[in-house]
Amino acid sequence: MRTVLLAAGLLVLVCTQPSGARVLEVGPGRPYAQPSDAAAAAADGDTIRIAAGTYRDCAVWRNSRLVIEGEDAARTIVTERTCQGKGIFVITGNDVVVRNLTFSGARVPDANGAGIRAEGVGLTVEGSRFIGNENGILSGGQPRGSLIVRDSQFIGNGSCERACAHGIYVGGVALFRVERSRFVGTREGHHIKSRALRTEVLDNEIDDGPDGTASYLIDVPNGGAVLIRGNRMRKGPRSENRSTAIAIGAEGVNRPTPEILIEDNSFVLDGRYRTAFVTNHTATPAILVRNRITGSVQPLRGDGRVTALPPMSRFAVAE
């Protein structure tokens, strides 16, 4: 009986391991000197482990189900170079995870360079930093795709040298969720811009700071389902667009917009001007619940209501 159970256990273990998956080690004295070397050798399902160091490199990741992880985000830095005129990492594979890396200084001729350019279906970014890029992350519009960002930092990204670039700019994916992340000092563009069918912004810090020149804190220009919950937000004295902090539908509503729920956030206006916390250009009522607002701020412009008590809501965070 013990022999049978052991054999069954080994069979389960073998069946749950990705077939042929490898670990590719990157860094000085390791099999692959640069991330781009590992990208050229990778196969579906591989894990790429990047040692601490500064890599003046860029890479195109074409395979799916990759895990690309640095040793430590503060000490594992990929910088200066861009690939295909797009970004430092260009990810065309599906269901890729990136964690514990810093991306800095992405610049391209059309001023739309990104720390990560996401072009596949399904990208998760965890524990990473994006510093001084044109876009921190720029995601394409895969209609079945998703972008999930957790526990990451976006510092001093953004540009409107030509078309505007942003902290995160998401195309028409099915789901965009950012949680427990920090956005500070964005330049000219928005901290977060999402054209996703569903946008969830949860438990983040979004702060212009004293020198940030960002436009909106959050821009959802085409509508879609919206959940903004538990964030700490501050609009600064040098903001280049003082009209509102959160804009929904400002470029024309062409997404189904079943619900807009904005709850349990804090917002501080740190500037000598008036602004709106939320401007809703859609016909879907925006529901504002238990938000703490400081400064000369109109809570809501457009359809909706402001209440201290939570309404019965169909909206739940997707798992």
C-alpha positions in Angstrom: 0.0 0.0 0.0 2.9 2.4 0.8 4.4 1.7 -2.5 1.2 2.4 -4.3 0.6 5.7 -2.4 4.2 6.8 -3.1 3.9 6.1 -6.8 0.6 8.0 -7.0 2.2 10.9 -5.2 5.1 11.0 -7.6 2.7 10.8 -10.6 0.7 13.8 -9.2 4.0 15.8 -8.7 5.2 15.0 -12.3 1.8 16.0 -13.8 1.7 19.3 -12.0 5.2 20.4 -13.1 5.4 22.4 -16.4 6.8 20.0 -19.0 10.4 21.1 -19.9 10.3 24.2 -17.7 13.8 25.5 -16.8 15.4 28.2 -14.6 17.6 30.6 -16.6 20.1 32.5 -14.4 21.1 36.0 -15.5 24.0 38.0 -14.2 27.8 38.2 -14.0 29.3 34.7 -14.0 26.0 33.1 -14.8 25.0 31.4 -18.0 23.3 34.5 -19.4 25.0 37.8 -19.0 22.1 40.1 -19.9 18.3 39.8 -19.8 18.2 39.9 -23.6 20.4 36.7 -23.7 17.9 34.9 -21.6 15.0 36.2 -23.6 16.6 34.7 -26.8 17.0 31.3 -25.1 13.7 31.1 -23.2 10.9 28.7 -23.9 7.3 28.6 -22.7 7.0 28.1 -19.0 10.6 29.0 -18.1 11.6 31.1 -15.0 14.3 33.8 -15.5 16.2 34.8 -12.4 18.2 38.1 -12.7 20.9 38.7 -10.2 21.3 42.2 -8.5 23.1 44.7 -10.7 22.6 47.4 -13.3 21.8 46.1 -16.8 22.0 48.6 -19.7 19.9 46.3 -21.8 16.5 45.8 -23.3 14.7 42.5 -24.1 11.7 41.2 -26.2 10.0 38.3 -24.4 8.1 36.3 -27.0 7.3 33.2 -24.9 4.3 32.5 -22.7 3.9 31.6 -19.0 7.3 33.1 -18.2 8.2 34.2 -14.7 10.9 37.0 -14.9 12.2 37.9 -11.5 14.9 40.0 -10.0 16.9 39.3 -6.9 15.8 42.6 -5.3 13.8 45.4 -6.9 16.1 48.2 -5.4 19.2 46.5 -6.7 18.2 44.8 -9.9 17.9 47.6 -12.5 17.3 47.5 -16.2 17.9 50.9 -17.8 18.8 53.1 -20.7 18.2 50.9 -23.7 14.8 50.2 -25.5 13.8 47.6 -28.0 11.7 48.0 -31.2 11.3 51.7 -30.4 8.8 50.6 -27.6 10.3 49.9 -24.2 12.9 48.3 -22.0 11.0 45.0 -21.8 8.6 44.3 -24.7 6.4 41.4 -23.7 4.5 39.7 -26.5 4.0 36.3 -24.7 0.8 35.5 -22.7 0.4 35.0 -19.0 3.7 36.4 -18.0 4.7 37.4 -14.4 7.4 40.1 -13.8 8.6 40.8 -10.2 11.3 42.5 -8.2 12.8 44.6 -10.9 13.5 48.4 -11.5 12.9 49.9 -15.0 14.3 53.4 -15.5 15.0 55.9 -18.2 12.8 54.5 -21.1 13.0 57.0 -24.0 12.1 56.4 -27.6 11.9 58.7 -30.7 8.1 59.1 -30.5 8.3 60.0 -26.7 6.1 57.0 -25.9 8.7 54.6 -24.4 7.8 52.3 -21.6 9.5 50.5 -18.8 7.3 47.6 -19.8 5.4 47.5 -23.1 2.7 44.8 -22.7 1.4 43.3 -25.9 0.3 39.8 -24.9 -2.8 38.4 -23.2 -2.3 38.5 -19.4 0.5 40.3 -17.6 1.1 40.4 -13.8 3.7 42.9 -12.4 4.6 42.6 -8.7 7.0 44.4 -6.4 8.7 46.4 -9.1 9.7 50.0 -9.6 9.3 52.3 -12.6 11.4 55.5 -12.4 11.8 58.3 -14.8 10.3 56.6 -17.9 8.0 58.1 -20.5 5.4 55.5 -19.6 5.9 53.3 -16.6 3.8 50.5 -18.1 2.1 50.8 -21.5 -0.4 48.0 -22.3 -2.0 47.2 -25.6 -5.6 46.6 -26.2 -6.0 42.8 -26.2 -9.7 42.4 -25.6 -9.3 39.1 -23.7 -6.3 40.4 -21.8 -5.6 41.6 -18.3 -3.0 43.7 -16.6 -2.6 43.2 -12.8 -0.1 45.4 -10.9 0.6 44.8 -7.2 3.0 46.3 -4.6 4.9 48.4 -7.1 6.2 52.0 -7.3 5.8 54.6 -10.1 8.1 57.6 -9.6 8.6 60.5 -11.9 7.2 58.9 -15.0 5.1 60.7 -17.7 5.6 63.1 -20.6 3.6 65.2 -23.0 6.5 66.0 -25.3 4.3 64.6 -28.1 1.3 62.4 -27.4 1.0 62.2 -23.6 2.6 59.3 -21.7 1.6 58.3 -18.2 2.4 56.4 -15.0 0.4 53.4 -16.3 -1.5 53.6 -19.6 -3.8 50.7 -20.3 -5.5 49.9 -23.6 -8.8 48.1 -24.2 -8.1 44.9 -22.1 -10.9 43.1 -20.3 -9.5 43.8 -16.8 -7.0 46.3 -15.3 -6.4 46.1 -11.6 -3.7 48.0 -9.6 -3.4 47.5 -5.9 -1.1 48.5 -3.0 1.1 50.5 -5.3 2.5 54.1 -5.1 2.4 56.8 -7.8 4.3 60.0 -7.1 5.7 63.0 -9.1 4.1 62.0 -12.5 5.0 64.6 -15.2 2.3 66.1 -17.4 0.4 62.9 -18.2 -2.0 61.1 -15.8 -0.8 58.8 -13.0 -3.2 56.1 -14.2 -5.1 56.0 -17.5 -7.2 53.1 -18.4 -9.4 52.2 -21.4 -10.1 48.7 -20.0 -13.6 47.2 -19.9 -13.2 47.0 -16.1 -10.9 49.2 -14.1 -10.1 48.5 -10.4 -7.8 50.9 -8.4 -7.5 49.5 -4.9 -5.5 50.6 -1.8 -2.9 52.8 -3.6 -1.1 56.0 -2.9 -1.5 58.5 -5.7 0.3 61.8 -5.0 1.5 64.6 -7.2 3.9 65.7 -4.5 5.3 69.3 -4.5 6.9 69.1 -7.9 4.6 66.7 -9.9 2.9 68.3 -12.9 0.4 65.5 -13.6 -3.0 66.1 -15.2 -5.6 63.7 -13.7 -4.8 61.3 -10.9 -7.0 58.7 -12.6 -8.4 58.9 -16.1 -11.0 56.4 -17.4 -11.6 58.1 -20.7 -14.1 55.7 -22.4 -16.2 54.5 -19.5 -16.4 50.8 -18.5 -17.0 49.3 -15.1 -15.1 51.3 -12.4 -14.1 50.5 -8.8 -11.9 52.9 -7.0 -11.5 51.9 -3.3 -9.3 52.6 -0.3 -6.8 54.9 -2.1 -4.9 57.9 -0.6 -4.8 60.7 -3.1 -3.3 64.1 -3.3 -3.5 66.7 -6.1 -0.5 69.1 -5.9 0.2 72.8 -6.4 1.8 72.3 -9.8 -0.8 70.1 -11.5 -1.2 71.0 -15.2 -4.9 70.2 -15.2 -6.7 71.6 -12.1 -10.2 70.7 -13.2 -10.6 67.3 -11.5 -8.8 64.4 -9.8 -10.8 61.5 -11.3 -12.2 61.8 -14.8 -14.6 59.2 -16.3 -15.7 59.2 -19.9 -13.9 62.4 -20.9 -13.0 61.2 -24.4 -16.4 59.7 -25.3 -18.1 56.7 -23.7 -17.8 53.5 -25.9 -17.5 50.9 -23.2 -20.5 49.2 -21.4 -20.5 51.1 -18.0 -22.7 49.0 -15.6 -21.5 50.7 -12.4 -19.1 53.3 -11.1 -18.3 52.9 -7.4 -15.8 55.2 -5.6 -15.6 54.4 -1.9 -13.4 54.7 1.2 -10.8 56.9 -0.4 -9.1 60.0 1.1 -8.4 63.0 -1.2 -6.4 66.1 -0.3 -6.2 69.2 -2.5 -2.7 70.7 -1.9 -3.1 73.8 -4.1 -4.7 77.3 -4.1 -7.4 76.5 -6.6 -10.7 74.7 -6.7 -11.2 71.3 -8.2 -13.6 68.4 -8.4 -12.9 65.0 -6.8 -14.8 63.1 -9.5 -16.1 64.3 -12.9 -18.5 61.8 -14.5 -19.2 62.3 -18.2 -21.1 59.1 -18.5 -24.9 58.5 -18.1 -24.2 55.9 -15.4 -24.6 57.4 -11.9 -21.3 57.5 -10.0 -21.8 56.4 -6.4 -19.4 58.0 -3.9 -19.4 56.4 -0.5 -17.4 57.4 2.6 -14.7 59.4 0.9 -12.8 61.8 3.1 -12.1 65.0 1.1 -10.0 68.0 2.3 -9.7 71.4 0.5 -11.7 73.5 -1.8 -13.2 70.5 -3.6 -16.6 69.7 -5.3 -17.1 66.0 -4.6 -18.9 65.2 -7.8 -19.7 66.8 -11.2 -22.1 64.9 -13.4 -24.6 62.1 -12.8 -24.5 60.3 -9.5 -24.8 60.7 -5.8 -22.6 61.3 -2.7 -23.6 59.3 0.4 -22.2 58.4 3.8 -23.9 55.0 3.7 -23.1 52.2 1.3 -25.8 51.5 -1.2 -26.7 47.9 -2.2 -24.3 47.2 -5.0 -23.8 44.5 -7.5 -20.2 45.4 -7.9 -17.6 43.0 -6.4 -13.8 42.8 -6.9 -13.0 40.1 -9.4 -11.0 37.2 -8.1 
